[in-house]
Amino acid sequence: MNKNPNSFIKTISYFPKDYLLIILFILLNIQNIFAEEKIQRLESKLLNLPDDTVKVNILLKIGEHYCSIDNDKALMFLQEAFTISTSQKFTEGIGKSLLWQGRVYYYKDDYPLSVKYLDKAKNVLETTNELDALAFLYFAKGEISNIRGDYIHAMEMYKAAIQLTEKTGNLKFMSSYYSSMGMVLLNRKEPEKALDYFRETLSLKKVIDDQQGISNALTCIGKSYEELGELDSSLIYYNQALKIRSNLKINRAIAGSEYNIGGIFIKMGKYVQAEESLQIALDNFIMLEEKTGIIITNLRLAVARNYQGKTNAVRLAEGTLLMAKKIDNPNLISLAYKTLSDIYFFNNNYKESYEYLIKHKNLQDSLFTADKERLLTEFEAKFQSERKDNEIRSLIGKSKIQRENNILLTIMIAALVGAIVLLIFLFRLKSTAFSRQQKLMEQENIIHAQESEIIEKKNLILQEQLESKNRELASKALEMLRYNDTISIVIEKLEGFESTVNKNPEESKHIKNIIYELENQSKQNIWNEFDKIFKNIHSGFYNKILEICPDLTATEIKTAALLKLNLTTKEIAAITFKSEGGIKTTRYRLRKKLNLSSDESLVPFLMKI
């Protein structure tokens, strides 16, 4: 058995920031459970209320409650609030109903439509004194930018939210905005800067005596120290959070703290203590029937037991894999594959390790494809939504015309009473019609301007998405590089092991076959998978470069594709299993065949194709 756990400690690093966020999300929204009874009382109260501002405020409160719980139900209440507010000319109600509808579409993962509603709400709320609502709107836009990976814009939105909240003195909202800024910095791998914002969050939570908020802030500070590698400091803050959560008797929060503490103990090499903490977390998750918590805790528990040399580690990880498959969660299944691969690698079972690693990689590739299909679905949903809005506007227009016709008929009947009344009504009718026509022309001009703006924004979104896919493709190439490095390490270890068994020809032959299979599979499959993704994003690149120079070889085309991603000669050599000198020679032939002058650079030329 491998006696050096440092070679395996990376197992803990991939134990998921995403799953920490899942646990924090559960903790931040736990109050929804206790608010359910109050919301049901408000719903029953609606039946006896007239259509006024009081009813609007209750509808908004109910819609806000269901925002992240039941999207369709939330939209039903919020749209009713919008309708009543519009009829009552209640500006505050109009702005807030649009704001929370935008928030609902955020939870439905329809980010373009969410931004559309938030922009409409911004135009309304800026005319009111509802600074807290406007601050929350900026926060909501920041959350969307954070999800999309636009961290710069997210930070700008959070700062704007804090500036408005400073005017109202709402410390509860302000502390949440500081916490969000800290999470952005953690995502950007800047834990030192994130600490400043989490400490500010902690101080504000202490001022308002929000014990649960204090425990969450302490957890975030502990996570920042964990990212910095200061494990002792991280453990101190995790334990402080656990103490508060134990006093509050919130089992979900206690489980999350024990899970984090178990991870720190593993990194410290204190595997017995790690197993104890993780067992407490597991017991709580089982009691709460939190399947995601059970799965991620079991996988981390398997790692701790494996380090102790316990034989049931593999059995626990395999059983957890079956549980992840049962709830059909691809991310958890992928995590289980990776854990099993590392456990088998730690125990020198390279064949099983390689098989699980391949399964993990294939599932990650399928998740990447699913994300692309989800993006297309978002575009389709947006198109359907806009078409529905057009149909509604058309129906409203027809209804308006019908009402005008009824008014006209009434005027004509009344005009029969006398010529003088008829002349007066005709004069007023012509004047009204002329004024209405002018207003319609003005409205049409406004609509055309808005449509042009929407088209421009669509083009910007498409450009951003193309750039995002290019970043993903570059990331995929670097992942291939790391994957090849991993395969090379495995091959080197196998070759070293093979030299120790030369006296047994059958074992030596078996190991050589494994080495050959690893080399053959990695050389062939890696490029095929990359080439498939590259064609999906840059579908016309190969045709265009062959039009420019039809006599390019396959190796030259492959090198050109990797150069288009701005990869270095060293990275390309590692991916294609060629020497750096060979790659430089290929680059020289490419320049010559493409007829580039000495002043023209090869990489920018390829990136323009």
Number of C-alpha atoms within 10 A of each C-alpha: 9 11 10 10 14 10 12 15 17 12 19 16 11 12 18 12 13 11 16 20 12 15 19 18 11 15 19 14 11 14 10 15 8 9 11 13 10 10 18 11 10 15 13 10 12 15 9 8 11 10 16 14 17 11 21 29 17 18 25 23 19 21 29 22 16 20 24 17 15 14 18 15 14 23 21 13 22 28 19 18 27 23 16 18 24 13 11 15 12 16 16 21 25 25 26 28 30 25 29 28 27 29 28 29 23 23 15 16 16 20 21 20 23 24 20 15 20 26 18 15 24 19 12 19 23 14 11 13 10 15 18 19 23 26 25 23 26 23 26 24 24 28 24 22 20 20 14 14 15 14 20 12 16 25 23 16 24 26 20 19 27 25 14 20 23 15 10 14 12 14 17 16 19 27 24 20 27 24 24 23 28 28 22 23 19 20 15 12 14 16 21 16 14 26 23 16 23 27 19 17 29 23 15 22 23 13 11 14 11 14 16 18 22 23 24 27 27 25 27 29 29 29 27 27 22 20 17 15 13 14 19 14 16 24 22 17 22 25 19 17 28 25 15 19 23 15 10 13 11 16 18 21 27 23 29 30 30 25 27 25 26 29 27 26 22 24 21 13 16 16 22 16 16 26 23 17 21 29 19 18 27 24 15 22 22 14 11 14 11 13 14 18 23 22 24 22 28 23 26 25 26 27 30 28 20 20 23 15 13 12 11 12 23 19 12 17 23 18 16 22 22 14 19 23 15 10 12 11 12 16 16 21 24 22 22 28 24 22 28 29 24 25 24 18 21 20 15 15 14 20 15 16 22 19 14 21 21 15 16 22 16 14 18 17 15 12 15 14 13 12 12 12 11 13 15 12 13 16 15 11 15 16 12 12 13 12 12 12 12 12 12 12 12 12 12 12 12 12 12 11 12 12 12 12 12 11 11 15 12 11 16 14 10 13 17 11 10 9 10 11 14 17 12 11 17 16 11 12 14 11 11 12 11 12 11 12 11 12 12 12 11 12 12 12 12 12 12 12 11 12 12 12 12 13 11 12 13 14 12 12 13 12 12 13 14 14 12 14 18 17 13 14 17 18 13 17 22 17 13 21 19 15 17 20 14 12 17 16 12 18 20 13 15 19 15 11 13 20 12 11 14 12 10 10 11 11 13 18 14 12 20 16 12 15 21 13 12 17 16 11 11 18 15 11 11 17 16 11 14 15 14 11 19 21 13 10 13 14 12 11 20 15 12 12 17 13 10 13 13 11 10 17 12 9 12 15 17 16 20 23 22 23 20 19 18 16 17 13 19 14 18 22 19 18 23 20 13 12 14 16 12 12 20 14 11 18 19 12 14 20 17 11 14 14 12 13 10 8 6 11 11 19 18 12 14 17 14 8 14
